[in-house]
Amino acid sequence: MTVLAALAVAVWLYLLLAHGRFWQAGPMLQADRPADAPAVTVVVPARNEAPVIERALRSLLSQDYPGPFRVILIDDNSTDPTSAIARGIGNPRLEIVAGAPRPAGWSGKLWAVSQGLSRAGDAEFCLLTDADIVHAPQHLSTLVAQAQRTNLDMVSEMVALACDSSAERALVPAFVFFFQLLYPFARVNDSLHATAAAAGGTILIRRRALARIGGMEAVRGALIDDVALAAAVKKGGRIWLGHSLLARSIRPYPKVADIWRMITRSAYVQLRFSPLLLVATTLGMALIWLVPPAAALFAHGAARWLGLLAWIMLAASYLPTLQRFGRSVAWAPFLPLVAAFYMAGTIGSAVNHHLGRGVAWKGRAYQDLTG
């Protein structure tokens, strides 16, 4: 146990000191105005989003952007009143398109986005945003200003996530924390570093960047589409990722089971469906999350002190995230328990895949996108 505890300390020293400052609160855009205001087309893919679509669309149509913009809703074969609710808004800036059947090899969301982009005209920017995101009036202006400031090809933000239910308060902050651990924002925003990521709720992208990568066709089968798109754009372009003060998700996760399904839907996709990567990831997560409290509570001598030191380091790394979510610092020592839940979800995602259940979302299952 002493060797494992010492190794955990070494890993945490690396993570805290040399892993892109992943634990920091992260960059946040303040409300801003663009130097000029080119045309923007907003594309909203939606499938069975009746409970949230009106709030999302009204927030987009209420943007105080000083230039021309319009909103295109692609109804991805919804079986609920999504389109009817959108039509009831009656805004001339809103175009509602019935999505065509999904071709083989495409994920549903990316096929819907592609159809929306085909109607974007000559707009310089396209904003890709989910149907469950509510935007403050200054949001579009702020995104365009950020893109113009340093000539970025893509600006993306991790929107504020719902954190109201007991399940959300316990588990959602850690979701953002683990995302930052996988994709340190400082590395994403460094043009000299290969790390690329985006947050699918808000992606502002230049049309020239889309043309350069070959449009959504380049990532058509990606199930973690935001990261795949960011990786494609960063090859030859500049991207930026931060936290949003001006957009928030209104999709609730009231129960632990809801968050479990969110994890199992995509965790094994992240590991490229590789059993070897699953084993390596599980062992690595056990080392950094489970060994420290186990050593601190049950070992003796040097192993106990090393475990306690690693536990303190991992808890301290969680504090900025807890503060951003308005959560008590008393949650920090319990991060290993939350990590164990996410570990179990990752294993559950692999079990689903190997049992033939694939990735399921909005009534669709994606076991193989090549057929």
C-alpha positions in Angstrom: 0.0 0.0 0.0 2.9 2.4 0.7 4.0 2.1 -3.0 0.5 2.8 -4.3 0.0 5.7 -1.9 3.4 7.2 -3.0 2.4 6.8 -6.6 -0.9 8.5 -6.0 0.9 11.4 -4.4 3.3 11.6 -7.4 0.3 11.6 -9.8 -1.4 14.3 -7.9 1.7 16.5 -7.8 1.8 16.2 -11.6 -1.9 17.0 -12.0 -1.8 20.0 -9.8 1.4 21.5 -11.1 1.7 20.4 -14.7 -1.6 19.4 -16.2 -2.8 22.6 -17.7 -4.1 24.1 -14.4 -7.3 22.0 -15.0 -8.5 22.6 -11.4 -8.8 26.4 -11.8 -12.2 28.1 -12.2 -11.3 28.5 -15.9 -11.8 31.4 -18.3 -15.2 33.1 -18.3 -16.4 35.5 -20.9 -17.9 38.8 -19.6 -20.6 40.5 -21.6 -19.1 42.4 -24.5 -20.0 43.9 -27.9 -18.3 43.1 -31.2 -16.2 45.6 -33.1 -18.5 45.0 -36.0 -21.5 42.7 -36.4 -21.4 40.3 -39.3 -24.3 38.1 -40.1 -24.9 35.1 -37.9 -27.1 32.0 -38.4 -28.1 30.1 -35.3 -28.7 26.3 -35.9 -30.8 24.4 -33.3 -31.1 20.7 -33.8 -34.1 19.4 -31.8 -35.7 16.0 -31.3 -38.6 15.6 -28.9 -37.8 18.8 -27.0 -41.3 20.0 -26.3 -40.8 20.8 -22.6 -37.9 23.2 -23.3 -37.9 24.4 -26.9 -40.0 27.5 -26.4 -37.8 29.0 -23.7 -34.7 28.2 -25.7 -35.9 29.7 -28.9 -37.4 32.8 -27.3 -34.0 33.5 -25.6 -32.3 33.2 -29.0 -34.8 35.4 -30.8 -34.3 38.1 -28.0 -30.6 38.5 -28.5 -29.5 42.2 -28.6 -27.0 41.4 -31.3 -26.4 44.6 -33.4 -26.1 42.8 -36.7 -28.3 40.5 -38.8 -29.1 37.1 -37.4 -31.7 34.4 -37.8 -32.5 31.1 -36.1 -33.0 27.8 -37.9 -34.7 25.0 -36.0 -34.2 21.5 -37.5 -36.9 19.2 -36.2 -35.1 15.9 -36.2 -38.2 13.7 -36.7 -39.8 14.5 -33.4 -42.8 12.5 -32.2 -43.9 15.2 -29.8 -45.2 18.8 -30.5 -41.7 20.4 -30.8 -42.4 21.9 -34.2 -45.9 23.0 -33.3 -44.6 24.9 -30.3 -41.9 26.5 -32.4 -44.4 27.6 -35.0 -46.5 29.1 -32.3 -43.8 31.6 -31.5 -44.5 33.3 -34.9 -41.2 35.2 -35.2 -40.0 36.1 -38.8 -36.4 35.4 -37.8 -37.2 31.8 -37.0 -37.2 29.2 -39.7 -38.5 25.7 -38.9 -37.3 22.8 -41.1 -38.5 19.3 -41.0 -35.5 17.1 -40.9 -34.9 14.5 -43.7 -34.4 10.9 -42.8 -30.9 10.2 -41.3 -28.5 8.6 -43.8 -26.3 5.7 -42.9 -23.1 6.7 -41.1 -24.5 9.9 -39.6 -25.4 10.6 -36.0 -28.9 12.1 -35.7 -27.7 15.4 -34.2 -24.9 16.0 -36.7 -27.3 15.2 -39.6 -29.7 17.8 -38.3 -26.9 20.3 -37.8 -25.7 19.7 -41.4 -29.2 20.4 -42.7 -29.3 23.6 -40.8 -25.9 24.7 -42.1 -26.9 24.1 -45.6 -29.5 26.9 -45.1 -27.1 29.3 -43.5 -26.5 31.4 -46.6 -23.4 33.6 -46.5 -23.4 34.3 -42.8 -19.8 34.7 -41.5 -20.6 32.9 -38.2 -22.8 30.0 -37.3 -23.9 29.4 -33.7 -24.6 25.7 -33.0 -26.6 25.4 -29.8 -28.7 22.7 -28.1 -32.5 23.0 -27.8 -32.3 23.0 -23.9 -30.1 26.0 -23.6 -31.3 29.5 -22.5 -29.2 32.4 -23.5 -28.9 35.8 -21.9 -29.6 38.7 -24.4 -25.9 39.6 -24.6 -24.7 36.1 -25.3 -24.4 36.2 -29.1 -22.7 39.6 -29.1 -20.2 38.3 -26.5 -19.4 35.2 -28.5 -18.8 37.1 -31.7 -16.6 39.7 -29.8 -14.5 36.9 -28.4 -14.0 35.4 -31.9 -13.1 38.7 -33.4 -10.7 39.7 -30.6 -8.1 37.1 -31.4 -9.3 35.9 -34.8 -10.6 32.6 -33.5 -12.2 29.9 -35.7 -14.3 28.5 -32.9 -15.6 29.8 -29.5 -17.3 27.3 -27.2 -18.6 27.5 -23.7 -19.5 25.0 -21.0 -22.9 26.4 -20.2 -24.1 26.5 -16.6 -25.7 23.2 -15.8 -28.8 22.7 -13.6 -27.8 22.0 -10.0 -31.1 22.0 -8.2 -32.0 18.4 -7.2 -30.1 16.4 -4.6 -28.7 14.2 -7.4 -27.5 17.3 -9.4 -25.9 18.9 -6.4 -24.0 15.8 -5.6 -22.9 14.7 -9.0 -23.1 17.5 -11.6 -20.2 19.7 -10.4 -18.0 16.6 -10.6 -19.1 16.1 -14.2 -17.6 19.5 -15.1 -14.5 18.9 -13.0 -13.8 15.6 -14.8 -14.3 17.2 -18.2 -11.7 19.8 -17.3 -9.4 17.0 -16.1 -9.8 15.3 -19.5 -9.5 18.5 -21.5 -7.7 21.2 -19.6 -9.0 24.5 -20.9 -5.6 26.1 -20.9 -4.3 23.4 -23.3 -7.4 23.6 -25.5 -6.9 27.4 -25.8 -3.1 27.0 -26.6 -2.6 26.9 -30.3 0.7 25.0 -29.8 -0.9 22.2 -27.9 -2.8 19.3 -29.5 -5.6 19.1 -26.9 -8.9 20.0 -28.5 -12.4 20.1 -27.1 -15.7 22.0 -27.2 -18.9 22.0 -25.2 -21.8 21.2 -27.5 -24.3 23.5 -25.9 -22.7 26.5 -27.4 -20.3 26.5 -30.4 -19.8 29.6 -32.5 -17.9 28.7 -35.6 -16.7 30.6 -38.7 -18.1 29.5 -42.0 -14.6 29.5 -43.4 -13.5 27.0 -40.8 -16.4 24.7 -41.7 -15.5 25.0 -45.4 -11.8 24.2 -44.6 -12.6 20.9 -42.7 -15.3 19.8 -45.2 -18.3 20.7 -43.2 -20.1 18.4 -40.8 -19.3 15.5 -43.2 -15.9 15.4 -41.6 -17.3 14.3 -38.2 -20.6 12.8 -39.3 -20.4 9.6 -37.3 -18.9 11.1 -34.2 -21.0 10.4 -31.0 -18.9 12.8 -29.0 -19.5 15.4 -31.7 -18.3 18.5 -30.0 -14.9 17.2 -29.2 -14.5 15.7 -32.7 -15.5 19.0 -34.3 -13.1 21.0 -32.1 -10.2 18.6 -33.1 -11.0 19.0 -36.8 -11.1 22.8 -36.5 -7.9 23.1 -34.4 -5.9 21.4 -37.2 -5.1 24.6 -39.0 -7.2 26.9 -36.9 -7.6 28.4 -33.4 -10.2 27.5 -30.9 -11.3 28.7 -27.4 -13.2 27.0 -24.6 -14.4 28.5 -21.4 -17.2 28.6 -18.9 -20.4 30.5 -19.7 -21.9 33.2 -17.5 -24.5 34.0 -20.1 -26.0 30.6 -21.0 -27.5 27.8 -18.9 -29.0 24.4 -19.5 -32.6 23.9 -18.5 -32.6 20.1 -18.9 -33.1 18.7 -15.4 -31.5 15.5 -14.0 -33.7 15.1 -11.0 -32.7 11.5 -10.1 -29.4 9.7 -9.8 -30.6 7.3 -12.4 -30.9 10.2 -14.9 -27.2 11.1 -14.4 -26.3 7.4 -14.6 -27.9 7.2 -18.0 -26.0 10.3 -19.1 -22.7 8.7 -18.2 -23.4 5.3 -19.6 -24.6 6.8 -22.9 -21.1 8.1 -23.9 -18.4 7.0 -21.5 -17.3 4.0 -23.5 -17.4 6.0 -26.7 -14.8 8.2 -25.0 -12.6 5.1 -24.7 -13.1 4.2 -28.3 -14.9 1.0 -27.3 -11.6 -0.5 -26.3 -11.6 -3.1 -23.5 -7.9 -2.4 -22.9 -8.5 1.4 -22.5 -11.3 0.5 -20.1 -9.0 -1.6 -17.9 -6.3 1.0 -18.0 -8.7 3.8 -17.2 -10.3 1.9 -14.4 -7.0 1.1 -12.8 -5.8 4.7 -13.3 -9.0 6.1 -11.7 -8.7 3.7 -8.8 -5.2 4.9 -8.2 -5.9 8.6 -8.1 -9.4 8.5 -6.5 -9.7 5.4 -4.4 -6.2 4.6 -3.1 -5.8 8.0 -1.2 -8.8 7.6 1.1 -8.3 3.8 1.4 -4.7 4.4 2.5 -5.6 7.3 4.8 -8.4 5.3 6.5 -7.1 1.8 6.6 -3.3 1.7 6.2 -0.6 2.4 8.8 2.7 4.4 9.0 4.0 6.0 5.8 1.2 4.7 3.7 -1.4 6.4 5.9 0.3 9.8 5.7 0.9 9.5 2.0 -2.7 8.6 1.4 -3.8 11.5 3.6 -1.6 13.9 1.6 -3.0 12.7 -1.7 -6.5 12.9 -0.4 -5.9 16.5 0.7 -4.6 17.4 -2.8 -7.5 15.9 -4.6 -10.0 17.6 -2.3 -8.2 20.9 -2.7 -8.3 20.6 -6.5 -12.1 20.4 -6.4 -12.7 23.6 -4.4 -12.8 26.0 -7.4 -15.5 23.9 -9.0 -17.5 23.7 -5.9 -17.3 27.5 -5.4 -18.4 28.1 -9.0 -21.5 25.9 -8.4 -22.2 27.6 -5.0 -21.6 24.3 -3.2 -20.1 23.9 0.3 -16.4 23.1 0.5 -17.5 20.2 2.8 -18.2 18.2 -0.4 -14.6 18.2 -1.4 -13.4 15.2 0.7 -16.2 13.1 -0.7 -15.0 13.5 -4.3 -13.6 9.9 -4.3 -17.2 8.6 -3.7 -18.5 10.6 -6.6 -15.5 9.4 -8.7 -16.4 5.8 -7.8 -19.9 6.5 -9.2 -18.5 7.8 -12.5 -16.1 4.8 -12.6 -19.1 2.4 -12.2 -20.9 4.4 -15.0 -18.0 4.0 -17.3 -18.0 0.2 -16.7 -21.7 0.2 -17.2 -21.3 1.9 -20.5 -18.9 -0.8 -21.6 -21.3 -3.5 -20.5 -24.1 -1.9 -22.4 -22.0 -1.9 -25.6 -20.8 -5.5 -25.3 -24.4 -6.6 -24.7 -25.4 -5.0 -27.9 -27.3 -2.1 -26.5 -25.1 0.5 -28.0 -25.5 4.3 -27.4 -29.1 5.3 -27.0 -30.5 8.9 -27.1 -34.0 10.2 -27.8 -35.3 6.9 -28.9 -32.4 6.1 -31.2 -29.6 3.5 -30.6 -26.2 3.8 -32.2 -24.4 0.5 -32.1 -22.7 0.9 -35.5 -22.7 4.1 -37.6 -21.1 2.5 -40.6 -24.3 0.8 -41.8 
